Amino acid sequence: MIEKKPLVSVIIPTFNRASMVVEAVDSVLAQSYHPLEIIVVDDGSTDDTEARLAGYGERIKVIRRSLNRGVSAARNCGIRQSCGQYVALLDSDDLWLLDKIERQMDFFRKNQEAQICQTEEIWIRRGKRVNPRRKHRKYSGYIFPHCLPLCIVSPSAVMIKQELLSQVGLFDEQLPACEDYDLWLRIAAHYPIFLLEEPLIIKRGGHADQLSGTVLFLDRYRIQSLCKLLQKEELSAAQRQQVLTELQEKVRIFRNGCLKRGKIAEVEHVDRMVTAVTDRPVGR
């Protein structure tokens, strides 16, 4: 008797990336693993995304939203409407190699206690391959301390058991950036995140519509995520100290950067947020 394979739901959020999203979808359709539920969330695109996706017919499910609400809301919408035991995320500017899902499902079959894993990746910037910097190195297992400085888990490389998302919650739709950093920290605080060391995704960057920003811009939302951890998560004493140490450094950098630019209101906002969860200002 042939064993029935678990269903994997693939969630692809997109906004005004008509040419890229079809390449992303094609890389999913080419996967060696089946069955796959492919859900593309068109987050208010005004280009010809709708027409291009229509060409796939019933091979994919398209959820079209009239207003752009951001990548977190789009991912969450797709996840909520998915049926798979496993969820795999794919950003619309990235690609999967043909056996990406197969390798991850084989890992889960051999490691049934695992809840989440990711793969290594190939970085392409403006059409040229580049090497990730040392600070972007990925780790495997209980990686919580490594996740604190910056995001080292890639959405397009991740596969997660649906039941884990039910326990820890989805992406924070109030965060305009660092929403992935926030979710991976909530997971890593309690669960190991495993790494398949083979590069199985192509991460493309350098295009004009990418949401990016300065360290100062990103650290504002990393600080918010760290404050949430202290306020809402059950952390061990060691984890709490690790968060406080990282928070102190990020607040110091953020305050100095804001003061140099005369952004006093930003400093006051972050000071209030941090004081609310630590009972004292940090980073001065």
Secondary structure, DSSP 4 states (H G I P E B T S, - for coil): -PPPPPPEEEEEEESS-HHHHHHHHHHHHT-SS--EEEEEEEES--SSHHHHHHTTGGGSEEEEESS---HHHHHHHHHHT---SEEEE--TT-EE-TTHHHHHHHHHHH-TT--EEEEEEEEEETTEEEPPPGGG----BS-HHHHTTS----GGGEEEEHHHHHHH----TT-SS-HHHHHHHHHHTTS-BEEEEEEEEEEEE--TT-----HHHHHHHHHHHHHHHHHHS---HHHHHHHHHHHHHHHHHHHHHHHHTT-HHHHHHHHHHHHHHHSS----
